[in-house]
Amino acid sequence: MDKGALHTPWAAGTWRIDEGDPEQVVVDFLGARCHIRFLPCGRFISVRQSDGDVVQGSTQIGERAQRRCYELR
């Protein structure tokens, strides 16, 4: 699979599906490689490969992202 274009507030980069774990993606930007797993409600966990630093966050789509999350049952 070809690498995809990645656009972040910090820099451009690339992304691809992790060959060893198709549930996560690998991103490369600013000289760092991170493994990202997406969670329900637009949340994610990112682990930087070089030092294991973990960041948790949430995605925002558009200017006015919805603030509430409704779990599917």
C-alpha positions in Angstrom: 0.0 0.0 0.0 1.3 3.4 -0.9 1.9 6.0 1.8 -0.8 8.6 2.1 -0.4 12.4 2.5 -0.6 13.6 6.1 -1.5 17.2 7.0 -1.0 18.4 10.6 -0.9 21.8 12.2 2.8 21.3 12.7 4.1 19.9 9.4 3.3 17.7 6.4 4.1 14.0 6.5 3.0 10.6 5.4 0.9 7.8 6.9 0.3 4.1 6.2 -1.6 1.2 7.8 0.7 -0.7 10.2 1.5 -4.0 8.5 1.8 -5.8 11.9 -1.4 -4.3 13.3 -4.1 -3.2 10.8 -6.0 -1.6 13.6 -3.5 1.3 13.8 -1.6 3.6 11.5 2.0 4.7 11.3 2.7 8.4 10.7 6.0 10.1 9.9 6.4 13.9 10.3 9.0 16.2 11.7 11.5 13.4 11.7 9.4 11.3 14.1 7.5 8.1 13.6 4.3 7.5 15.7 1.9 4.6 16.0 -1.7 5.8 16.3 -4.7 3.8 17.4 -8.1 5.4 17.0 -10.7 5.0 19.7 -14.5 5.6 19.8 -15.8 9.1 19.7 -12.9 10.6 17.6 -10.3 9.9 20.3 -6.8 8.5 19.7 -3.6 7.3 21.4 -0.3 8.1 19.7 3.0 6.4 20.8 6.2 7.9 19.5 8.5 5.1 18.3 11.8 6.6 19.3 11.1 7.1 23.0 7.7 5.6 23.8 6.1 9.0 24.6 2.3 8.6 24.7 -0.1 11.3 23.8 -3.9 11.0 24.0 -6.1 13.4 22.0 -9.2 13.8 19.9 -9.9 14.7 16.3 -11.6 17.8 15.2 -13.3 18.0 11.8 -14.3 21.5 10.6 -14.5 24.7 12.6 -17.3 23.6 14.9 -16.6 20.0 15.9 -19.4 18.4 17.9 -18.5 18.4 21.6 -20.6 15.4 22.6 -20.1 11.8 21.8 -22.8 9.2 21.7 -21.7 5.7 22.0 -23.3 3.3 19.5 -25.1 0.4 21.2 
